[in-house]
């Protein structure tokens, strides 16, 4: 992930998302980092594994290395920089990237002149810390653990063997990873687009999809890599933003697989807003024109004609694959693999390998994007935590925090740290000018600028400078506080300052990104923002936080397969669970599904899960029940449930929302008017009960995207293509003579599901594509149904007489507006719940103590729903295991002497934090529950008498910023 420039679909800076996590891991007292290491063997069993590790020499004493970089300056040996996709060279002594954790240099022993030939030694002579050790040796040792999680990643496909694409023979034919590094602010060109052949800016770029994927002939990778369509769209959008001139971008594709949350909207925006050209074709060859030097793409268009188009640069969207070394690792661990090399798991145990106690997540489990990888990581952590539950806290370490400095009575000494963010900020904002300007501001005692302020070395440097310079207030001018503020608050704590003495200035999202075409204005704005921050920082005060006990019971809302899995996961960790289900029986939509994509019987597995949950002493089930109210806050919620006209109160510390989704009931294609027109789930019911009528069907037609990917419901429902292809195979297996047709817009059988698509074609299922503006037409005939559709291959309308029409209807959320209001959680325009962060927290809400999983989040198949249920449970356990939590210091406070008792604050607060005192000297006056308060300031803004104050944003602080804004 660190090699990526941005991440789809939000185009957030990849390193900005990852760096705080890197630092957090590096700081964590209970995480031991063993770098340059590989596992050679695993002995033992679940709960008692013995892992043999071989650690290669670093040739650097990490206890001495200060990461100053002097060694690299003197090193004479240059080698390909693999981290930068070998587009540039690096030295034999190096760090891969500035935010590396641990930020300690390493010597490439295979290329170091001193180690290989006994000549040089420049780095040892230069190192001021004496950290170089040429005599360092490999180490072999054993680590005893109770559970193992495999997250070894993948390799990008190498297209050198595909002669028709000329990769490796022409410098302007790049892989997508090479192009990603070119786009990156920290890459070899600092984000500047240029052809490698002549360093000229390209005017036309083409992306070729499915290079190394969906190709059994040239590379043997029949599966879909799942991420390539979206990263090509992302790269094309970013390339257009980077180019200071009109740039033509074309993406050649077979099926556009934008099946994730927010992906279809990104696709549509790429077409309609950014003007990216999408051509449905698989390019035959790429050949340089000997006269013009252009890269000529030969392909057959949708019109059936051959085309030769010239481009300045070609990007090969390479797939994901498992390298031989990871296959060998699986062998050492006795873990089964799929023929494709990915780890073998089952639908109902999506993160469990074939060896008990060893779990898997990420692409090694199967091709997937970052959010799904993070979800699986949470699921794997949950499974490992359940195994280790009996030993919880027996080896836990804690680090004593330094005593907090009392700054009362001290004059402000402000430290300002301005971030370049690679070139995300500095390519637009004149960072040195902002730094120099900050030096002139009142009460500013120290100013510095950093390439990456969020990197581990800068964090350590900040801690040291705060202490040495006796700074008592800090300003960080960088990116978004949403992702980075907690990181810098932790740095202040480590330096002995109250974490609320930090003022964060967003000069990236709110400045450099929105004013990229006006650097002078962006620089002036950055100075304004820093000046305003300095005015406020001068008045910052230390704030106190309250500590609360946590009720260690969990509430799970929804008794479908996600809710059942979440409840069982929480119980396995030893916690009591209350499970609420609106229906009379458990199981949800899964009760209607016949088989999984791996041909597992859903009913059989579901019944086992229901029986397991029903017999679990830790789980209390409330069937035929509905949530009618929620009070309280994280750690101490009170839910009111109505069951069979009886009102029940449940005390709980966390909640998991797993309310699922349902199949849309179509209003087109004669559904509901002709019994021969059914939905996909209705066909599943006939398959489950082995309806004899299915043997007599002579022709069946499936229509995809019924109610999806169109105005009013623009998202992709993700599961429909796989479900229809699987159902088509079932019909062929029941009666091979049945003619089966699938009318589709894009077939989205991502990952290993592509094999089902291949099998269906081999079995004779006919796939016909249609466009949204030429949807199929269905009418009745005396002998059956007549389905008319335009075939783009034949370029003519065709008529299909069929006995059965199956509609792949959209998945629509079961979102209850009251439920969203109860827990103060948002839903998007499509009705699905909105997670806290698409990459960092895909199973959490912004509301503390509330988590989500399954199709309430977005349509997904059973294995992904179960993985997210486990991830949600894992997130919940991180709270429940603490027993106590602290609240925010940024809360409202009431001055009762000024309060008029009007009650406006009570009316406007969405969290129920204000209330009117009912007794005592100040009866009828407002008071604020700091535990319920979220610091939004709505009550403060609405108070007519000025009796309410928001700590950290009081009137004096706000007015000082407003005054400073006018001082330019």
N, C-alpha and C positions, 0 to 999 in steps of 0.2 A: 504493500500500500504506500510505503514511503516513496516509491519511485513514481507514483502518479502525480500529475499536476493538479487536477480537480477530480471530484467524484460526482457521478450522476445520481439522481436526476437534478440535484440542487446546485451543482457546480461549486460546492464548497471547496476551499483549499484543502487538499488531502493531508498535507503535513500539519496544517493548523488543527485538524481534527485529531491527528495521531500523536502529535508531540506531547500534549498534556498527559496522555495515557502512558507514553514512554517514560516520562519523568515520574509519574505516579508509581509505575512498576519499579523503576530504579530506586525510589525512596522507600518502598514498602518493606518493613522489617521482617515480614513473613514470606518474602519472595527471594529465593537465592538464584542469581543468574549464573549459569555455567555456559560460557560462550566458547566458540571454536571447538565444539564437542559433538560427538555422535554416539549413539547407543549401539553397543556391539552384541548385547544379549540381555534377555529378561528371563529370570528364573523365579519360581515361586507361584503364588496364586493370589487371587483377590484378597486384599487386606494385608498381604505379606509378600510383596514383590521385591526382588533384588535386581537392580538395574546396573549392568556393567557399562561404564562410560569410558570412552577414549577421548582425551582432550589434547588437541594439537597445541604446540608452543606458540605463544604470542610474541615472544622475544622482547616483551615490554613488561616491566614490573608495574602492575596497575595501581599499586599502593603509592607509587612515586610519580607516575605520569600526571602532569597537570594540563595536558592537551593544549599546550601553547602553540604547537605547529612548527616550531623552529626546525625540527628534524626533517620535515617534509621539504622545507625550503632548500636544504643542503643536499638532499638525496639526489644523485645523478641518474638513477635508473628509472626509466619510464616504461609502463606496461599498459595494456588495454584496461580501461576503467569499466569493469563489468556492470557496476551499479548504474553507470550512465550509458548502458547498452553498447559499450565499446565505441561510442562516437568520439570519445576523446581519450587521452592518456591520464594515468595517475602515477604517483611515485610508488616505489616498493615499500615505503613506510607510509601509512595512510590511516584515515578513518573514512568509512563509506560515505557519510553525509554529516553535516554539522550537528544534527539533533540525535546522533547515535547514542544509544544507551547500552553499556556504559560508554561514556565519551573518553575512551582510552585508545591510543594509537596501537597499531599492530604492524608487524613486519611480514611481508610476503616472502616466506623462506625459500620459495622456489625461484625467486627473482632477485633477492638481495645479493649484491656483489660480495659483501663480507661473508655471508653464510655459505654461498655457493663456491666462491673462488678465493676467499681470504683476502680480498682487496677492497679497500674503501674505508669503512668505519666512520664516515662523516657524521652520521646521526649520533653516535656515541660521543663524539667530540663536541657536538653542538648542544646536546640535551642538558639544560641547566639543572635538571632534577636527578640526573644520573639514573634514569629509568631503563636504559637500554641493556639488554642481557642476551648476547649472542649465543650463550651456552644453554639457554632455556631448552628443556626437553619435554617431550610428550608425557602425559600422565594417564595412567589407567587406575580407575577406582570404582567403587560400588556404592550406590545410593539405595537405601531401603525406603520404600514407599508403600502406601496402601492402595493407591489407584493410579492409573496412567491415562493421560489424555494425549491423543495424537493430533497435532496440528502442524504437520511439516510442509504444507503448502503444495506447490506445483511448479512446473516449468512452462514457459511460453513455447509454443510450437516453433520449431526452426524450419522455415520454408526453403532452405537451400537446395533440398532435393527435388523441388518442383521446378523443373527446367523451363516450363512454359511461362513462368512468372519472372524469370531473370533476376531473382533476388540474389544479392552477393556479387552480381556481375555489373550492375549499374548502381552508382552511389545514391541516386534519387529514388530508388525503390526501397522503402523502409518498412520495417515491421511496426505495428501499432505501439509496441513498447518503446522502440527507438523514437517514434514521433512524439510519444508522451514525454520523454525526456527533453525533446526539443521544445515542447510547449512549456515545460516547467520553469518556474522562476529560478530554481536552483540547478537547472540543467546546463548543459555545455554551451548553449547559445543564450542563456538567461531569458528564455521565452521568446526570442526573436526568430521568426520563420525565415529560413534560408535554405536553398538547395545546397547540398554538400558538394555537388560537382563544380559549381561556379560561384557559390555564396550569394547568388541573386535571389530576390524574393519571388516565390512562386505565385503565379496568377491563377492557375487551375490545379486543384488537387483532387485525386480520386481515391476512394476507399473501396477495397475489394473484400467482401465479407466471406466468412466460412473458409478461411485459409487454415487448413489443419483441423477442420471440424466438418461434420456431415459429409465425409468423403471416405468411402471405403476403398476406393481405387488407388489414389495417389499416396495416401498416408495411413490408411487403416483406422482412422478415428471416425467411426460412424456416428458418434454421439454429437449433440449440440453443446457448445461450450457456454451457453446461457447468457454471457455478458457482452459478447462482441458487438451486437447490434447497438446496444445502448452506449458502449464506450466510443463507437464510431460516431454516433450522433453527437455525443459530448465533445469529442475532438473537433468535429467540423464546426460546431458552434464556437468553441474557444478559439479555433484558428481564425475564424472570421473576426472575432473580437480583437485578436492580436494584430491582425493585418491592418495597417493604416490606409488601405486602398481596397477597392472592391475585389473580393476573392471568390472565385467560383469553386464550390464544393459539391462533389457528386458522390453518392454512395450506391454501389452496385450490390444488390442483395437478391436472395431467393425468397425468403420469408422474413418480414420485419418482426422480430420477436421482442417487442416492448411489453412484456407481460407483468412487470412489477408495479408496485404502488407508485403512481405519479409518472410512470414511464410513457404511457400512451400520450399524456399531455405534453411531455417533452418532445415526443416524436412529431406531434401535430404542430407544436411551436417551431420546431426546426424547419418544417415544410413551409408554414404560412408566415411566420415572423422573420425567420433568418434567411429564407430563400434557398435552403439546401435542396439540391436536386436528388431525387431517389429514383433509380432505374432498376427495375426488376429483371435481372439477368446475371448469369454466372459468367464472368469474363473468361474467355478461352486462353488468351495469351497477352503478354505485355512485351512489346518490342520497341527498342529505340529507333527513331527515324534517322537514317544516316545523313540526311540533308539538314533537317531543322533541329535535330537533337531532342525533339519531343518524344515522350513515352506514349506509344500508340497502343491503345487497348482495342483488341478485337473481340467482339461479342455479337450475339444475336439478340435483337431487341424484342419487345413484346409484339411488334408488328411482323415478326418472322424474318425480317431482313438482317443481313450482316452489316455491322458497323465497324469503322475504324476511327476512334476519336483520340485526339492528342491531349496529353496533360503534362504539366511541369513536374509533378511529383505524384508518386503512387504510394499509398499506405496499405499494407497488407494486414487485415484484421485477423491476427493469428489466434488460434484457440488455446485452450488450457489442456495440459496433459501431465501424466505422472511419469517422472523420469525413472530410469533404471535403478538409481540409488534408493528411491523410495519403495520400489518393488522389493529390493533386497532387504530394506528395513522391515517391511511387512513379514518377510520370511523369517527374519531373526526373532520377531515377536510372535510368530505363529498366528498371524492375523490373515484371514481370507480376503482375497481381492476379487473384483469383477474382472472379466476378460479385458476390459478397457484399462485396468490398472487402478481404478478407484476402489476404495474400501467397501467391502460388502456389508451392508446393514439391511434391516428389515423396515417395513413401513411403520410398524407399531413400536419399534425400538430404533429410531433413526440415528442415534448417536452411539449405539452399542456395537462393538465389533464382535467377531466370532469368538473371541477369547474373553471370558468373564473377567470384569474389573478393568478392561482396557476400552477406552471410549475415543471417539473421533469427532472432529469438527472441521469446517472449512472445506476447501476444494478437494482435499484428500478424500473426503466422503463422497464428493461428486461435484461437477461444475456448478458454481453459484457465485452470486455477487456478495458485496461486503455486508449488507444488512442480514442476509440469511446466514452468512458465516458467523456474525456476532451472535445471532440467535442460537445457532448450534453450539457455539462456545458456551453460552449460558446453560444450555441443556446438558452439555458434557460436564460442566462444573457441578450442576445439580446432581447428576448421577454419581460423580466422584464424591461429592459431599455426603450423599446418602450412605455410600460405602464406609466413609470415614466418620460418620455421625457418632458412633460410640466413643471415639477418641477425640471428640471436639474439645478444643482449648488446651489439650495436654501439652502441645508443643508451641503454642502461640507466644510470640514475643511482642513486647510493646516498647516504644521509645518514649522516654521522658521528654516533654517539650520544655524549652527554656522558659524561665519565669518572664511573665509579660511586664514590659517596661511601663511604669506609670508616667504618662506624659503631661499630667495636669500641672499647670503652672509653667510649662516649658514653652519657649517661643517656637513657632513652626520652623522646622528645617525639612524642606521638601526635596525629595529625590525624584528626578524625572528620567525615565527610561523610554527612549523612542526606538521603535522596531522598524527595520527595513522589510521584514517578512520576505526574505529573498529579494524579489523585485515586485511582489504583489503590491507593496506600498511605494517602494523607492523608485519604481519605473515611472511613477506619476508625481508623487510628492517629493520635494527636495528635502530629504530627511536631515542632512547636515545643517540646512538652513533652519529647520524647525528646532533642531538641537541647540544651535547657537542662539536662537530667539528665546528658548526656554531659560537660558542662562541669565537673561535680562529681567526676568519676572520676579516680583517681590517674594521673599521668603524661600526662594529656590536656592538650595545649598549644594546640590550636586546634579549634574546632567551627563547622560551618556547615550550613545546610540549603538544598537546591536543588530547583527545580521538576522539572528533569530532570538528574540528575547525569551521565547518559551523553551529553548534548549536547556539541557541539564547543566551545562557549564555556566550559562548565563544565570540560571536560577541560583547556583552555588555562589557565583560572583555577586549577585544582588544581596544575598544573605550576608556575605562578608562586608560589602560596602555599607550596608545599612548600619552594621555594628561599628565599623571603623569611622564612618562619617557622622555617627550619632544622628542619623536621619529619623524623623518621627512621623512623617507622612510621605506616601509614595504615590506617584503618578506613573501609570504605564500607558503609553500611546502606542497601540498595536491594533489587534483585530477585534474579534467579538467577545464581549464579556460573557456571553451565553456559553461559550465553550472554554474560555481561558481564565475567567475571574477566579474560580476555585483554586486553580493552580497557583496563581500569584498570591492569593490569600494564605495558602499553605506556606509559601515562601516568607511572608511577613511573620507568620507564627514562628517559623524556624529561626527568624532573626530577633524574636522577642518583642514583636509589635502586635498590637491588637489587629485582627484581620480586617476590621472595618476602617482602618486608616489608609485604605487604598482607594484611589480614584482611577477608574478605567476609562480611557479615551479611545473610541473606535475610529481610527483614521484609515481603516481599510474598507469595511462594508459601507460606512457612511461618508467616505471621502474618496479614496483612490479608485474604488470600483465604480462609483457613480459619476466621477468627474475625470474619467480616463482621457477624455479628449481635451481637457483644459488643465494642464499641469500647474500653471500659475495660480489659477483660482483654487485648485486643490491644495496647493502649498499654503496659500493665505488662509484657507479654511482650517487646515491642520494647526496653524499657529493660533487661530481664534479658539479652537477647541482646547488646545493645551493651556492657553491663557485663562479660559473659563474654568478649566479643571484646577488650575493653580489657585484661583480665587476661592473656589469651594474647598480645596484641600487645606487651606490655611485655617479653616473653621471646622475641620473634621474632629470628631471626638471618639474616644473608645466606647464601644457598645458592648453590653453584656448579653449573654444568651442564657436561656433557661434550660434545665435538664428535666426530662420526663421519663417515667417508666413506660414500658411497652407492654400492652396486652398481647400475649404470645399465641393468640388464636387468629386464624386466617378465615376470611370469607371469600368463597368462590361463587360467582354469579353466572350460572349457565351450566347445565348438566349434559352438554354434548361431549364429543370426544375430547375437545380441548379442556373444558372444565373438569371432566373426569380425570384427565391426565395431570392437570395442575393440582387437583386435590390429592391425588395419589402421591405425587412428587413431594408435596408439602408434608404429607403424613410420613413418608419414608424418612424425612429429616427429623421426625419426632414431634411435629406440631399438630395441635388440634385444628380441625377444619370444619366449617359449616358450609355445606353445598346447597345452593338454592336453584331449583329448576321449576320453570313456569308450567311445564307439561306434567302429566300424570306419571309418565315413565321417563327414565333416563335414556340418553343416546343421541338425541337431536337428529340432525340431518343424516348422520352416519347410518341410522337404521334403514335408510332408503337405498343405500349404496350396495352394489353387488360385489365387485372386486376392486382391488387396488391395481395400480399400474404394474405391480410385480406379481399380479394374479393371486394375491392372498384373499381369502374369504373374509370380508369385512364383518358380516354378521357374527361369525364364530369368534373373531378377535374382540369385537365389541362386547359380546356377551361375557367373555372372560374378564374384560376390564370392569364392566358393571358389577359383576359378582365380586370382584376383588375390592372395589370401592364399598359396596354394600356391606361386606363382612369386616371392614376395617374399623376397629374400635376408635381410631382417632378421627373418623369422619362421621359427621351427623348430616343426614340427608333430609332436605325439606322439598318434597315433591308437591306439585300443584300449588306452588307458592310464588309470591311476587313481592319484590322489594317495594315498600311504600314510603320509606324515608331513611335518611342518613344524617346523623349529627356527629360532631366531634372532629377529630384531626388525626394525622398520622400517629400511629401507636395507640390511639384511644378513640376508635370509632364506635358508634352505637347505631346499629341497623334495625329498622322495624320491618318485619316481614308479616304479610298476611297469608295464612295457610288455612284453607277450608273455613273461611270467615272468622278465623281466630287470629289475633294479633300477637306476634312473638317478638321479643327483643333479643338481639344478639350483640354481645360486646366482642370487638375484634381489633387487632392492631393494624392489619393490612387487608387489602381487597384485590382480588383478581377478577377482571371483567372478561368473560368468555361467552358472550351472548350470541355469537355465531352469525350466520346469514342463511338466506333461503333462496330457493329457485324462483326466479321471476315467472309469473304466469303471463304468457304472451297474449297480445291482442291482434296478432296478424297471422297470416298463413293458415287461416281457417281453424286455428286452435280454439277448442271449446264449441265449435260448430260441426266438426266432423270427427267421429271417434277414431279415425285412422291417423289423425294428427295428434301426436303425444310429445311430451318433453323427454329429455334424457333420463331424468330420475324415474319417470313413469315406465320407460323401457327397462330400467334396472329392476324395477319391481317384477316385471314379466320374466326377466332373466333369472332373478332369485328363485322364483317359484316355478321355473322351467315350464313356462306356458307352452302347451302343445302347438298353439297357433303359430309360433315363431318358425316351426319347421315348414309351414306351408307358404311362407312369404316368398314371392318370386322376385320382388324388387323392394329395396328400402333406400330412402334418401334422408341424409342428415343435412340440416342447414345450420351453419355456425353463426356466432355473433348475433343471436336473436335478442335484441334489447341491450346489447353491449356495443361499445365503440361507435356510438352514434349520438346525435344531439339528445340531451336529457340524461344520458348515462354513458359518458364518453370513455370510461375506463375499460380495460380488458379484464375479463373474469378469470383469466389464468388457467383454470382447470378444464375448460370445456373442450378444447382441442384433444387433449389426451383422453378424456372421457368418451368422446365420440369415436375416436380411432379405436379405442379398446372395445367399445360396443359394436363397432363395425366388424372387428375380428370375431367377437362372440357370434354374431349372426352368420359369418362365413363358416365358423366351426360347427354351428348347428346344422347348416345346410350350405355346402360349398357351391351349390348351383344358384343361390340367391345373388342377384345383382345388387351391389351396394355402391351408392354414390355419396360423396361428401362434398357439399358446396361450401366453400370457405373463402375468407378474405386473406388470411395468412395462417398457415398451420404453425401452431406454437407448442410443439412437443419438445420442450427444452430438456437439456441434460440427457440422461439415459433413456428418457421417454421417446427420443428419436427412433429408437429401435422398434417401437410399436408402429410408428409411421412407416418404417421400412417394411416391416412384416405385413402390414395392411396392403401396401402396394404389391408386394410379392404374391399375396393371396388373391389379388384381382380387384381390390377396392379401387374405385375410380374417383379421383379428386379433381374437381372443377372449381376454378377460382371465379369469384364474382366481385364487383365493386359496389360500394355503398350507393352510388347513384344509379346502379342497374341491378337492384335486388331481385331475387327470384320471384316468380309469380306462381301462385298455386290456385288451381281450380278443380272442381269435381267433374268426373266422367262417369259414364254408366258402368265402366269396368274398373275404375279406381280413381286415383288422383293424378292430375296432370301438373307436373312441375316444369315451368319454362325458365330457362336461364341462358344468359349470353356466355358462350365459351370463348375466352380470349385467344386460345390456341387455334381453334378453327375459325375464329372471328365471325361467328354466326350464332344465332339463337337456336337452342336445341330444346326438345321436349322429352321429358322422362315420365313414362307411365309407372306409377308405383303403388304398392299395397300399403306402405307404411311411411309416414313422414315424421322424422324425429327432429325436434327443435332443440338446439343447444342454447337454452335460455340463460339469460344473465343471472349472476349471483347478486342478490340485493341484501343489504345489511338488515339485521333485526334490531337496529338501533332504537332505543327507547329514549326520547328526549328527557323524560323525567330522570332516568338513570344518569344521563350526562350531567344534569343539573344537580343531582344528589351529590355526586363526587367532584363537581366542578371540573369536568374533563371535556375537551373539545371534540367535535366531529368535523370532518371536511365536507366539501360541497357535495360529495357523493354519499354521505351518510355514514362513512366508516370513522372509527375513532382515530384520533391523531396522536401519534407517539411523541415522546419528549424530543427525540432527535432521530432522524431517519437512519443515521449510521451508528451513533454512540449508544442510543437507548431505544432500540426498536420495540422493546417489550415493556417499556415504562411510560407513564404519563408524567407531565410536568407537575401534576399534583402529587405531593409526597405520599408514599404509602399505597398508591393505587397502580396496578399493573394490568396489562392486557395481553391477550393471545388469541390465536385462531382467526376465524373469518370475521370476527368483530373488528379486527385490525385491517384485513384485506382478504379477498378470496385466495385460498391456497389449498393444496391437497392435504390428505390426512397426515403424511409424514412430516410436512412442514408445520402443520397445526400442532402436532404433538411436540415437536422440537421447541416451538415457541411457548407452549404450555410449560414445558420444563424450564425454559429460560425465565418466564415470568415467575415461576416458583423460586428459582434461584435468586432472582432479584429481591423477592419478598423475604427470603431467608436471610439475606444480608442485613435486613432491618430487624427481623425477629431474633436473630442470634445476638444482637447487641444488648438487649434487655432495657437499655436506656438510650434516648436520643436527645440531641440538643436542638433548640428552635433558633430561628433567625433573630439577629439583633435589630434588623431593620423592620420595625413594627410601629404602629401608631400608638400614641399616648394621649390621654385626655387630661386637660387641666380643668378640674371640676369647678373652680371658682369662676371661670369664664363661660362655662357651659350654660346654654339657655334651656336645655332640656327639651328641644324641639323634636328629637328622634330622627332627624334626617339621616344621620350616620347609620342608624339601624336599618333604615329602609334601603339605602344604596349599597350596603356591603353585601357582596355575593357569597361571603364566607361565614357570615353570622358572628363576626368577631365583636362588634359593638353591642352593648345592651344597656338598659337603663337600670340604675341602682334601685332596689326596692325597699331599702331600709337604711337607717343611720342618718348621720348629719347631712349627707349629700344625696339623699333619696331623690329620684327623678332626674339625676344627672347621669351623663354617659360614662361608661367605663369600657375598656378594651381588653379582650382576652388575648394576650400576646401569643398564645399557642395557636389560636385560630387565624390570627392576622397574617396575611401574605405580603404585607408591605406595598400594596398596590396604590395607596394614597387616595382612593375614591372618597373615603369619608372625610379626609383632610380637605380635599378640594371642595366638598359640598358643605362644610361647616360654616354657617353664617356668622358665628361669633368668634371664629378663630380659636376655638378651645382645643382643637386637635392638632397634634404635631406628629410628623413622620420622622422618626429617628434616622439620621443619615441624610435626610432631605428636609431639614427645617427651613423656615422662612429666610433666616439669615444666609444660609448656604445657597439657597436657590436665588435670592436677590443678588448675592455677590456674583453669581455666574451671569445673571442678566446684565448687571452693571458692567462686568468685564467684557461682555459680548460687544458693547458699544465703544470700546476703547481702541479699536484698530487705528 
